Amino acid sequence: MLSDHADEVVVLERDDVALSGDFGGGQGPRPGVPQGTQMHALLDAGRRRMDGWFPGLSTELVADGAALADTGTDVHSYLDGSLKVLVGGVEMISATRPFLEAHLRRRVLALHNLRLVNGRVRGLAFTADRVSGVRYEGADPAREDVLTADLVVDATGRASRIGAWLREAGWPEPETRRMHVDLGYATALFRRPEGPHGPTLAQSLATLPDGRLRLGTLGRVEGDRWIVLVAGYADDRPGPTTEEFLRRCREDPAEPFRRLAEDGEPIGQPVTYRHPDNRRRDFHLLDRLPAGLLTIGDTLASFNPIYGQGMSSATMHASCLAAYLESGPSLRDPAWPYFRQTRTVVDDAWQTSALNDLRMPHVTGARPRGFSIATRLSDLIVQASVTDPVIHRRFLEVMHMLSPAKTLMRPTTLTRAAWTVRKQHARRP
Ligand SMILES: Cc1cc2nc3c(=O)[nH]c(=O)nc-3n(C[C@H](O)[C@H](O)[C@H](O)COP(=O)(O)OP(=O)(O)OC[C@H]3O[C@@H](n4cnc5c(N)ncnc54)[C@H](O)[C@@H]3O)c2cc1C
């Protein structure tokens, strides 16, 4: 987005990610993206945008081994072990995070006016009431350099120190809202024997007989491997052993997980990851903000990863950035229009995540007004989506961030969902 409007874009990155051009087995997770060890599926909203900006990217990913899965055939969603009716038209990419990142990075680094600098940002540089660059350390940690810029975009992720950097210079820091979800993840890679293995991607949401909520996703990825994630909340978080991983797969009522436990050959040990909280930084609520500064991606908001919204959200912020720059703003003014627009995007993803997370007893935080009715209506939609293709399609469009969450609350959708659930009850023995 920046390269369309700037003379030069400098990407300042703490990890040494200079590309060898080889996407083979050498691409592993890196320290600056610790979540890169975990399953990362790319939802349709993100995939479509990335393909728009980098034509042919999906095709390239697939040619190199990633899977492009269509919800009409290859993506199977299970609710308590029941396979939801298949409806097409929504596609997603299944690949490991380092693989996806390497392909995207190669396209970005090919931009004629973009330069990569290896260095760790330590803070912002200010001139009067604007940000005029960043302070960073390169190879020699004893030395600090300043990179001047007309516009600084903080994309350092959810652990960004942007609040402290602003405070140190006498600016107010944005309020950071946190929702403690305490989610435990474990991701493992598998090989499977040749032959049909059902869906390219399977997702399972199940409540065990004792009330624990279990989540799982498995997908075919590059290198003829399968990536599998199992997740649970609070004390039910998965541990790092293969035995426990396979036990959890067997406990999952969705068939693809039980089959994987039977015929999958683990590659290495599972890797665990703990996601303590969802968080958002509400820049739009500040009363003062320096000019020349934007934040994007997880720096703005990071959600419960189980919904897979993070990378697609970042592409939506990038669309807001494009709209902001195309409007020809004066960079002498704070970027309020940008923060107002991204707020809408953040609100929508936050709502999807919050509605589901707040219903769990261990999740602290005030329940918003109307919460109880909203959760009941949301349950109705989820239950109806098991058998009703129209409702499932609308549900998928929201989950893939192609439509705003509020579209599911339209009276026509709710009425249809209520009828569907009634029919489901009537059919039960
Ligand atoms: C367990 C887990 C699973 C997830 N699964 C999915 C999924 O399936 N689908 C999905 O879409 N999203 C998923 N996400 C979310 C996704 O990882 C993030 O939303 C996304 O990576 C955000 O991108 P970002 O560029 O804002 O930040 P990041 O990807 O975190 O990148 C931040 C970058 O800034 C660099 N950096 C940090 N500090 C400095 C500094 N001081 N100086 C210089 N460079 C610095 C880092 O090295 C890194 O390159 C998941 C997240 C987690 C935790």
The ligand as a MOL file (V3000), in Angstrom:
LIG
                    3D

  0  0  0     0  0            999 V3000
M  V30 BEGIN CTAB
M  V30 COUNTS 53 58 0 0 0
M  V30 BEGIN ATOM
M  V30 1 C -1.4050 -19.4500 18.1130 0
M  V30 2 C -1.8100 -18.5070 16.9960 0
M  V30 3 C -2.4250 -19.0020 15.8590 0
M  V30 4 C -2.8480 -18.1390 14.8460 0
M  V30 5 N -3.4910 -18.6420 13.7590 0
M  V30 6 C -3.9110 -17.8270 12.7910 0
M  V30 7 C -4.5870 -18.3120 11.6420 0
M  V30 8 O -4.8550 -19.5100 11.5100 0
M  V30 9 N -4.9600 -17.4210 10.6720 0
M  V30 10 C -4.7030 -16.0860 10.8000 0
M  V30 11 O -5.0540 -15.3200 9.8990 0
M  V30 12 N -4.0690 -15.5860 11.8720 0
M  V30 13 C -3.6730 -16.4080 12.8720 0
M  V30 14 N -3.0200 -15.8970 13.9550 0
M  V30 15 C -2.8270 -14.4450 14.0620 0
M  V30 16 C -1.6100 -13.9670 13.2670 0
M  V30 17 O -0.4570 -14.6470 13.7170 0
M  V30 18 C -1.4350 -12.4730 13.4580 0
M  V30 19 O -2.6800 -11.8260 13.4390 0
M  V30 20 C -0.5700 -11.8470 12.3720 0
M  V30 21 O 0.6770 -12.4700 12.3060 0
M  V30 22 C -0.3950 -10.3530 12.6390 0
M  V30 23 O 0.5300 -9.8300 11.7550 0
M  V30 24 P 1.4190 -8.5720 12.1650 0
M  V30 25 O 2.2480 -8.2860 10.9610 0
M  V30 26 O 0.5810 -7.5020 12.7210 0
M  V30 27 O 2.3430 -9.0650 13.3620 0
M  V30 28 P 3.3990 -10.2510 13.3900 0
M  V30 29 O 3.0830 -11.2780 12.3830 0
M  V30 30 O 3.5020 -10.6630 14.8200 0
M  V30 31 O 4.7720 -9.5610 12.9220 0
M  V30 32 C 5.4540 -8.5970 13.6880 0
M  V30 33 C 6.7920 -8.3580 13.0180 0
M  V30 34 O 7.4540 -7.2740 13.6700 0
M  V30 35 C 8.8070 -7.6550 13.9300 0
M  V30 36 N 9.2230 -6.8780 15.1200 0
M  V30 37 C 8.7150 -6.9540 16.3590 0
M  V30 38 N 9.3050 -6.0520 17.1760 0
M  V30 39 C 10.2180 -5.3930 16.4080 0
M  V30 40 C 11.1200 -4.3270 16.6770 0
M  V30 41 N 11.2330 -3.7590 17.8790 0
M  V30 42 N 11.9040 -3.8990 15.6520 0
M  V30 43 C 11.8120 -4.4540 14.4030 0
M  V30 44 N 10.9570 -5.4600 14.1030 0
M  V30 45 C 10.1740 -5.9140 15.0980 0
M  V30 46 C 8.7460 -9.1660 14.1540 0
M  V30 47 O 10.0030 -9.7880 13.9690 0
M  V30 48 C 7.7200 -9.5620 13.0920 0
M  V30 49 O 8.3240 -9.7490 11.8350 0
M  V30 50 C -2.6180 -16.7460 14.9790 0
M  V30 51 C -1.9910 -16.2430 16.1190 0
M  V30 52 C -1.6000 -17.0980 17.1250 0
M  V30 53 C -0.9740 -16.5320 18.3740 0
M  V30 END ATOM
M  V30 BEGIN BOND
M  V30 1 1 1 2
M  V30 2 1 2 3
M  V30 3 2 2 52
M  V30 4 2 3 4
M  V30 5 1 4 5
M  V30 6 1 4 50
M  V30 7 2 5 6
M  V30 8 1 6 7
M  V30 9 1 6 13
M  V30 10 2 7 8
M  V30 11 1 7 9
M  V30 12 1 9 10
M  V30 13 2 10 11
M  V30 14 1 10 12
M  V30 15 2 12 13
M  V30 16 1 13 14
M  V30 17 1 14 15
M  V30 18 1 14 50
M  V30 19 1 15 16
M  V30 20 1 16 17
M  V30 21 1 16 18
M  V30 22 1 18 19
M  V30 23 1 18 20
M  V30 24 1 20 21
M  V30 25 1 20 22
M  V30 26 1 22 23
M  V30 27 1 23 24
M  V30 28 2 24 25
M  V30 29 1 24 26
M  V30 30 1 24 27
M  V30 31 1 27 28
M  V30 32 2 28 29
M  V30 33 1 28 30
M  V30 34 1 28 31
M  V30 35 1 31 32
M  V30 36 1 32 33
M  V30 37 1 33 34
M  V30 38 1 33 48
M  V30 39 1 34 35
M  V30 40 1 35 36
M  V30 41 1 35 46
M  V30 42 1 36 37
M  V30 43 1 36 45
M  V30 44 2 37 38
M  V30 45 1 38 39
M  V30 46 1 39 40
M  V30 47 2 39 45
M  V30 48 1 40 41
M  V30 49 2 40 42
M  V30 50 1 42 43
M  V30 51 2 43 44
M  V30 52 1 44 45
M  V30 53 1 46 47
M  V30 54 1 46 48
M  V30 55 1 48 49
M  V30 56 2 50 51
M  V30 57 1 51 52
M  V30 58 1 52 53
M  V30 END BOND
M  V30 END CTAB
M  END
